Amino acid sequence: MTEAASNFETLLREALAPVEPPADLVERLEGALTSITEMAADELEAWELSAMRDPRNWVRPAAAVMVGGAAGAALILLRARRRPAPPPPSVTRLRRVADRALSDLERETRRLLRER
């Protein structure tokens, strides 16, 4: 029984091992979402207001709004995730210390130049 549990654990570990996505996955996904959004916009653009009277004609525009909205929202999220992360606190702290030191140096230099 121990061997079976060990074998199961090994299989489970192999199955749940992290997998690196392809390098161009983000670009392909962004291209597909952009294409879907543009197709939905084209569908809505081609839709005529006179067709609004018949409820049977509402399916395509409603689907275009839903699919285009979902693809647009996913595209926004994808692009927002690509933005660089804020610097770690240690870098921010170091930047503040450097800014303070430069301002102190500037103040002291101005004071020394006025005394001349």
matplotlib code that plots the C-alpha trace (Angstrom):
import matplotlib.pyplot as plt

x = [0.0, 2.9, 4.4, 1.0, 0.7, 4.2, 3.6, 0.3, 2.2, 4.8, 2.2, 0.4, 3.5, 4.4, 0.8, 0.8, 4.3, 4.3, 4.4, 5.9, 3.6, 5.0, 6.9, 4.4, 1.3, 0.5, 0.9, -1.3, -3.9, -3.9, -4.2, -7.1, -8.9, -8.3, -9.7, -12.8, -13.4, -13.0, -15.3, -18.0, -17.6, -18.0, -21.1, -22.6, -21.6, -23.3, -26.5, -29.3, -31.6, -34.6, -34.1, -34.8, -38.6, -38.3, -37.1, -35.8, -33.1, -31.8, -29.8, -26.8, -26.3, -26.9, -24.3, -21.9, -22.3, -21.7, -18.8, -17.2, -17.6, -16.1, -13.1, -12.6, -12.6, -10.2, -7.9, -7.9, -7.0, -4.3, -2.7, -3.0, -1.1, 1.7, 2.5, 5.6, 5.2, 6.0, 9.5, 10.1, 10.1, 13.9, 14.3, 11.7, 13.4, 16.8, 15.4, 14.0, 17.3, 19.1, 16.7, 17.1, 20.9, 20.8, 18.5, 20.8, 23.8, 22.0, 21.0, 24.5, 26.1, 23.7, 24.6, 28.3, 28.0, 26.0, 28.7, 31.3]
y = [0.0, 2.4, 1.8, 2.6, 5.8, 6.8, 6.1, 8.1, 11.0, 10.9, 10.9, 13.7, 15.8, 15.3, 16.2, 19.4, 20.5, 24.1, 24.5, 27.6, 29.1, 29.8, 33.1, 34.5, 33.5, 37.1, 38.5, 35.8, 36.2, 40.0, 39.6, 37.3, 39.5, 42.6, 40.7, 39.6, 43.2, 44.6, 42.0, 42.8, 46.5, 45.8, 43.7, 46.5, 49.1, 47.1, 46.7, 49.0, 50.7, 49.9, 46.2, 47.1, 46.7, 42.9, 41.2, 38.2, 40.6, 41.4, 38.2, 39.2, 42.7, 41.5, 38.7, 41.3, 43.6, 40.7, 39.1, 42.4, 43.7, 40.5, 40.6, 44.3, 43.8, 40.8, 42.9, 45.7, 43.3, 41.7, 45.1, 46.2, 43.1, 43.8, 47.1, 47.1, 46.3, 49.1, 49.0, 47.1, 49.2, 49.0, 50.7, 53.4, 54.0, 54.3, 56.7, 58.9, 58.9, 59.9, 62.7, 64.0, 63.9, 65.7, 68.4, 68.8, 69.1, 71.7, 73.7, 73.6, 74.6, 77.6, 78.6, 78.4, 80.4, 83.1, 83.5, 84.3]
z = [0.0, 0.7, -2.7, -4.3, -2.3, -3.2, -6.9, -6.7, -5.0, -7.7, -10.5, -8.8, -8.5, -12.2, -13.2, -11.2, -12.2, -13.4, -17.2, -18.9, -21.5, -25.0, -25.3, -27.9, -26.0, -24.8, -28.3, -29.9, -27.2, -27.6, -31.4, -31.1, -28.6, -30.8, -33.8, -31.9, -30.6, -34.1, -35.6, -33.0, -33.7, -37.5, -36.8, -34.8, -37.4, -40.2, -38.2, -39.3, -36.9, -39.0, -38.1, -34.5, -35.0, -35.4, -32.2, -34.2, -35.6, -32.1, -31.6, -33.7, -32.3, -28.7, -29.3, -30.8, -27.8, -25.3, -27.1, -28.0, -24.5, -23.0, -25.5, -24.8, -21.1, -21.4, -23.6, -21.0, -18.3, -20.4, -21.1, -17.5, -16.3, -18.8, -17.1, -15.0, -11.3, -8.9, -7.5, -4.3, -1.1, -0.8, -4.1, -3.3, 0.1, -1.6, -4.2, -1.3, 0.5, -2.8, -3.5, 0.0, -0.3, -3.6, -2.2, 0.8, -1.5, -3.6, -0.5, 0.9, -2.4, -2.8, 0.8, 0.1, -3.1, -1.4, 1.3, -1.4]

ax = plt.figure().add_subplot(projection="3d")
ax.plot(x, y, z, "-o")
ax.set_aspect("equal")
plt.show()
